[in-house]
Amino acid sequence: MGKNLEITVAEPVEPLLRVVRDERVILDTDLARVYGVETKALNRAVKRNADRFPPDFVFRLTRGEAGSLRYQSGTSNTGRGGRRNLPYAFTEHGAIMAANVLNSPQAVRMSVYVVRAFVKMRSVFSDSGQLARKLAALEKDLRSRLDLHETAIVEVLHRLMDLLDPPPEPAPKRPQIGFRADGEETE
């Protein structure tokens, strides 16, 4: 297959992955840092190769999304020397394509690492979704069992109450005095 590429990473990539528009993405500044290039160089390469980056590979954040991410991650507003344009968000496929168009040795090495981070994140989301479905099914099963048990317990309690405090016995029949209209005599 070629040379065995040794990947050394100063920081893990997983914390750099975020969810925007229900997509797992990495922002252009983070991807540029991972690939060892300037953000401007990354964005220029994307613009030069726009046909390789359809909307499901990369998209530009809205002001609201950028503000929300800035608030969540605790970064400051862009002031002097800050960013003028809204950041790009790269999906897994976009991050791989970016490594291909950058074609720097570090980008090639790191693309494998980035892909593994996306796969790991997908696994975590998948596992949590499966866990949520299993918990919902278990809750439903327990509720149905509790309903059956609850009904049985109430029935047992009613029977115990009847044993502990039986209903009063009916009073003995008193003999009627007088005549009956149907012609029978009473005692």
C-alpha positions as YAML, in Angstrom:
chain: A
units: angstrom
residues:
- id: 1
  name: MET
  ca: [0.00, 0.00, 0.00]
- id: 2
  name: GLY
  ca: [2.93, 2.35, 0.34]
- id: 3
  name: LYS
  ca: [4.54, 4.00, 3.30]
- id: 4
  name: ASN
  ca: [3.10, 3.46, 6.71]
- id: 5
  name: LEU
  ca: [2.08, 6.95, 7.77]
- id: 6
  name: GLU
  ca: [2.70, 7.68, 11.42]
- id: 7
  name: ILE
  ca: [0.21, 10.16, 12.76]
- id: 8
  name: THR
  ca: [1.24, 12.35, 15.64]
- id: 9
  name: VAL
  ca: [-1.33, 14.77, 16.92]
- id: 10
  name: ALA
  ca: [-0.89, 17.46, 19.52]
- id: 11
  name: GLU
  ca: [-4.60, 17.61, 20.34]
- id: 12
  name: PRO
  ca: [-7.54, 15.28, 19.76]
- id: 13
  name: VAL
  ca: [-9.87, 16.16, 16.89]
- id: 14
  name: GLU
  ca: [-13.13, 14.96, 18.49]
- id: 15
  name: PRO
  ca: [-13.60, 18.12, 20.60]
- id: 16
  name: LEU
  ca: [-13.34, 20.20, 17.42]
- id: 17
  name: LEU
  ca: [-16.34, 18.45, 15.86]
- id: 18
  name: ARG
  ca: [-19.66, 20.21, 16.30]
- id: 19
  name: VAL
  ca: [-23.25, 19.64, 15.24]
- id: 20
  name: VAL
  ca: [-24.69, 22.33, 12.96]
- id: 21
  name: ARG
  ca: [-27.91, 21.87, 10.96]
- id: 22
  name: ASP
  ca: [-28.02, 18.28, 12.19]
- id: 23
  name: GLU
  ca: [-24.63, 17.63, 10.54]
- id: 24
  name: ARG
  ca: [-21.37, 16.79, 12.28]
- id: 25
  name: VAL
  ca: [-18.88, 19.38, 11.07]
- id: 26
  name: ILE
  ca: [-15.47, 20.90, 11.75]
- id: 27
  name: LEU
  ca: [-15.00, 24.64, 11.27]
- id: 28
  name: ASP
  ca: [-12.50, 25.98, 8.76]
- id: 29
  name: THR
  ca: [-10.21, 27.48, 11.43]
- id: 30
  name: ASP
  ca: [-10.00, 24.17, 13.27]
- id: 31
  name: LEU
  ca: [-9.51, 22.15, 10.08]
- id: 32
  name: ALA
  ca: [-6.78, 24.53, 8.89]
- id: 33
  name: ARG
  ca: [-4.98, 24.16, 12.24]
- id: 34
  name: VAL
  ca: [-5.23, 20.36, 12.06]
- id: 35
  name: TYR
  ca: [-3.92, 20.35, 8.47]
- id: 36
  name: GLY
  ca: [-1.14, 22.79, 9.31]
- id: 37
  name: VAL
  ca: [-2.18, 25.59, 6.96]
- id: 38
  name: GLU
  ca: [-3.60, 29.07, 7.41]
- id: 39
  name: THR
  ca: [-7.37, 29.42, 7.34]
- id: 40
  name: LYS
  ca: [-7.04, 31.81, 4.37]
- id: 41
  name: ALA
  ca: [-5.08, 29.19, 2.43]
- id: 42
  name: LEU
  ca: [-7.70, 26.53, 3.17]
- id: 43
  name: ASN
  ca: [-10.58, 28.79, 2.11]
- id: 44
  name: ARG
  ca: [-8.73, 29.87, -1.06]
- id: 45
  name: ALA
  ca: [-8.18, 26.22, -2.01]
- id: 46
  name: VAL
  ca: [-11.89, 25.51, -1.44]
- id: 47
  name: LYS
  ca: [-12.89, 28.49, -3.62]
- id: 48
  name: ARG
  ca: [-10.45, 27.47, -6.38]
- id: 49
  name: ASN
  ca: [-11.97, 23.97, -6.35]
- id: 50
  name: ALA
  ca: [-15.61, 24.93, -5.76]
- id: 51
  name: ASP
  ca: [-16.85, 22.10, -8.01]
- id: 52
  name: ARG
  ca: [-15.36, 19.59, -5.54]
- id: 53
  name: PHE
  ca: [-17.29, 21.06, -2.59]
- id: 54
  name: PRO
  ca: [-21.06, 20.65, -2.99]
- id: 55
  name: PRO
  ca: [-23.31, 21.94, -0.16]
- id: 56
  name: ASP
  ca: [-23.28, 18.55, 1.59]
- id: 57
  name: PHE
  ca: [-19.46, 18.79, 1.85]
- id: 58
  name: VAL
  ca: [-19.09, 22.39, 3.02]
- id: 59
  name: PHE
  ca: [-21.40, 25.29, 3.85]
- id: 60
  name: ARG
  ca: [-21.02, 28.76, 5.27]
- id: 61
  name: LEU
  ca: [-22.52, 29.38, 8.69]
- id: 62
  name: THR
  ca: [-25.18, 32.03, 9.18]
- id: 63
  name: ARG
  ca: [-24.56, 34.89, 11.61]
- id: 64
  name: GLY
  ca: [-26.89, 33.21, 14.10]
- id: 65
  name: GLU
  ca: [-25.10, 29.87, 13.86]
- id: 66
  name: ALA
  ca: [-21.69, 31.51, 14.19]
- id: 67
  name: GLY
  ca: [-22.89, 33.49, 17.22]
- id: 68
  name: SER
  ca: [-24.36, 30.39, 18.80]
- id: 69
  name: LEU
  ca: [-21.12, 28.44, 18.31]
- id: 70
  name: ARG
  ca: [-19.10, 31.36, 19.65]
- id: 71
  name: TYR
  ca: [-21.36, 31.44, 22.73]
- id: 72
  name: GLN
  ca: [-21.13, 27.65, 23.23]
- id: 73
  name: SER
  ca: [-17.36, 27.50, 22.89]
- id: 74
  name: GLY
  ca: [-16.70, 30.66, 24.87]
- id: 75
  name: THR
  ca: [-14.67, 32.44, 22.19]
- id: 76
  name: SER
  ca: [-14.72, 36.20, 21.91]
- id: 77
  name: ASN
  ca: [-16.32, 38.37, 19.27]
- id: 78
  name: THR
  ca: [-14.32, 39.18, 16.21]
- id: 79
  name: GLY
  ca: [-12.81, 42.56, 16.78]
- id: 80
  name: ARG
  ca: [-9.69, 44.19, 15.38]
- id: 81
  name: GLY
  ca: [-7.61, 41.61, 13.62]
- id: 82
  name: GLY
  ca: [-10.52, 39.19, 13.88]
- id: 83
  name: ARG
  ca: [-12.48, 37.43, 11.21]
- id: 84
  name: ARG
  ca: [-14.49, 39.42, 8.70]
- id: 85
  name: ASN
  ca: [-16.26, 36.53, 6.96]
- id: 86
  name: LEU
  ca: [-18.51, 33.88, 8.38]
- id: 87
  name: PRO
  ca: [-16.74, 30.54, 8.88]
- id: 88
  name: TYR
  ca: [-17.14, 27.51, 6.66]
- id: 89
  name: ALA
  ca: [-18.31, 24.22, 8.16]
- id: 90
  name: PHE
  ca: [-16.86, 21.05, 6.63]
- id: 91
  name: THR
  ca: [-18.67, 17.72, 6.86]
- id: 92
  name: GLU
  ca: [-16.67, 14.50, 6.95]
- id: 93
  name: HIS
  ca: [-16.55, 14.32, 3.15]
- id: 94
  name: GLY
  ca: [-15.64, 17.99, 2.91]
- id: 95
  name: ALA
  ca: [-12.76, 17.55, 5.34]
- id: 96
  name: ILE
  ca: [-11.40, 14.68, 3.25]
- id: 97
  name: MET
  ca: [-11.78, 16.67, 0.04]
- id: 98
  name: ALA
  ca: [-9.99, 19.62, 1.68]
- id: 99
  name: ALA
  ca: [-7.00, 17.37, 2.40]
- id: 100
  name: ASN
  ca: [-6.99, 16.34, -1.26]
- id: 101
  name: VAL
  ca: [-7.01, 19.89, -2.62]
- id: 102
  name: LEU
  ca: [-4.45, 21.14, -0.09]
- id: 103
  name: ASN
  ca: [-2.11, 18.29, -0.89]
- id: 104
  name: SER
  ca: [0.36, 19.24, 1.83]
- id: 105
  name: PRO
  ca: [2.15, 16.35, 3.55]
- id: 106
  name: GLN
  ca: [0.55, 17.18, 6.90]
- id: 107
  name: ALA
  ca: [-2.93, 17.45, 5.31]
- id: 108
  name: VAL
  ca: [-2.52, 14.00, 3.79]
- id: 109
  name: ARG
  ca: [-1.36, 12.52, 7.13]
- id: 110
  name: MET
  ca: [-4.03, 14.26, 9.16]
- id: 111
  name: SER
  ca: [-6.94, 13.42, 6.85]
- id: 112
  name: VAL
  ca: [-6.84, 9.84, 8.15]
- id: 113
  name: TYR
  ca: [-7.00, 11.14, 11.71]
- id: 114
  name: VAL
  ca: [-9.90, 13.46, 10.91]
- id: 115
  name: VAL
  ca: [-11.85, 10.65, 9.26]
- id: 116
  name: ARG
  ca: [-11.34, 8.47, 12.33]
- id: 117
  name: ALA
  ca: [-12.63, 11.28, 14.55]
- id: 118
  name: PHE
  ca: [-15.79, 11.61, 12.44]
- id: 119
  name: VAL
  ca: [-16.30, 7.83, 12.52]
- id: 120
  name: LYS
  ca: [-15.89, 7.80, 16.29]
- id: 121
  name: MET
  ca: [-18.39, 10.63, 16.68]
- id: 122
  name: ARG
  ca: [-20.86, 8.85, 14.39]
- id: 123
  name: SER
  ca: [-20.50, 5.75, 16.54]
- id: 124
  name: VAL
  ca: [-21.17, 7.72, 19.71]
- id: 125
  name: PHE
  ca: [-24.30, 9.30, 18.22]
- id: 126
  name: SER
  ca: [-25.47, 5.95, 16.87]
- id: 127
  name: ASP
  ca: [-24.89, 4.23, 20.20]
- id: 128
  name: SER
  ca: [-26.75, 6.93, 22.10]
- id: 129
  name: GLY
  ca: [-29.65, 6.75, 19.63]
- id: 130
  name: GLN
  ca: [-29.85, 2.99, 20.00]
- id: 131
  name: LEU
  ca: [-29.67, 3.34, 23.77]
- id: 132
  name: ALA
  ca: [-32.51, 5.89, 23.75]
- id: 133
  name: ARG
  ca: [-34.68, 3.55, 21.67]
- id: 134
  name: LYS
  ca: [-33.93, 0.61, 23.99]
- id: 135
  name: LEU
  ca: [-34.75, 2.69, 27.06]
- id: 136
  name: ALA
  ca: [-38.05, 3.82, 25.53]
- id: 137
  name: ALA
  ca: [-38.99, 0.19, 24.76]
- id: 138
  name: LEU
  ca: [-38.02, -0.87, 28.28]
- id: 139
  name: GLU
  ca: [-40.08, 1.94, 29.80]
- id: 140
  name: LYS
  ca: [-43.09, 0.91, 27.71]
- id: 141
  name: ASP
  ca: [-42.68, -2.73, 28.78]
- id: 142
  name: LEU
  ca: [-42.35, -1.76, 32.44]
- id: 143
  name: ARG
  ca: [-45.42, 0.48, 32.26]
- id: 144
  name: SER
  ca: [-47.52, -2.34, 30.82]
- id: 145
  name: ARG
  ca: [-46.23, -4.72, 33.49]
- id: 146
  name: LEU
  ca: [-46.88, -2.16, 36.20]
- id: 147
  name: ASP
  ca: [-50.43, -1.68, 34.93]
- id: 148
  name: LEU
  ca: [-51.01, -5.45, 35.21]
- id: 149
  name: HIS
  ca: [-49.35, -5.60, 38.63]
- id: 150
  name: GLU
  ca: [-51.20, -2.51, 39.80]
- id: 151
  name: THR
  ca: [-54.53, -4.07, 38.83]
- id: 152
  name: ALA
  ca: [-53.64, -7.32, 40.62]
- id: 153
  name: ILE
  ca: [-52.50, -5.43, 43.74]
- id: 154
  name: VAL
  ca: [-55.72, -3.40, 43.84]
- id: 155
  name: GLU
  ca: [-57.74, -6.61, 43.52]
- id: 156
  name: VAL
  ca: [-55.77, -8.25, 46.37]
- id: 157
  name: LEU
  ca: [-56.26, -5.17, 48.54]
- id: 158
  name: HIS
  ca: [-60.02, -5.21, 47.90]
- id: 159
  name: ARG
  ca: [-60.20, -8.87, 48.93]
- id: 160
  name: LEU
  ca: [-58.13, -8.21, 52.06]
- id: 161
  name: MET
  ca: [-60.40, -5.31, 52.97]
- id: 162
  name: ASP
  ca: [-63.41, -7.58, 52.56]
- id: 163
  name: LEU
  ca: [-61.80, -10.16, 54.88]
- id: 164
  name: LEU
  ca: [-60.78, -7.58, 57.49]
- id: 165
  name: ASP
  ca: [-64.01, -5.61, 57.40]
- id: 166
  name: PRO
  ca: [-66.67, -7.87, 55.91]
- id: 167
  name: PRO
  ca: [-69.88, -6.25, 54.73]
- id: 168
  name: PRO
  ca: [-72.73, -6.55, 57.25]
- id: 169
  name: GLU
  ca: [-74.90, -9.60, 56.90]
- id: 170
  name: PRO
  ca: [-78.39, -8.92, 55.69]
- id: 171
  name: ALA
  ca: [-81.02, -8.69, 58.39]
- id: 172
  name: PRO
  ca: [-83.22, -11.78, 58.78]
- id: 173
  name: LYS
  ca: [-86.54, -11.63, 56.98]
- id: 174
  name: ARG
  ca: [-89.30, -10.44, 59.16]
- id: 175
  name: PRO
  ca: [-92.55, -12.17, 58.77]
- id: 176
  name: GLN
  ca: [-95.23, -10.09, 57.13]
- id: 177
  name: ILE
  ca: [-98.34, -9.37, 59.00]
- id: 178
  name: GLY
  ca: [-101.68, -9.11, 57.30]
- id: 179
  name: PHE
  ca: [-103.28, -10.35, 54.14]
- id: 180
  name: ARG
  ca: [-101.84, -10.57, 50.71]
- id: 181
  name: ALA
  ca: [-103.62, -9.34, 47.70]
- id: 182
  name: ASP
  ca: [-102.85, -12.48, 45.69]
- id: 183
  name: GLY
  ca: [-104.94, -14.57, 48.00]
- id: 184
  name: GLU
  ca: [-102.29, -16.30, 50.03]
- id: 185
  name: GLU
  ca: [-102.40, -16.08, 53.71]
- id: 186
  name: THR
  ca: [-99.45, -15.01, 55.74]
- id: 187
  name: GLU
  ca: [-98.54, -16.49, 59.08]
...
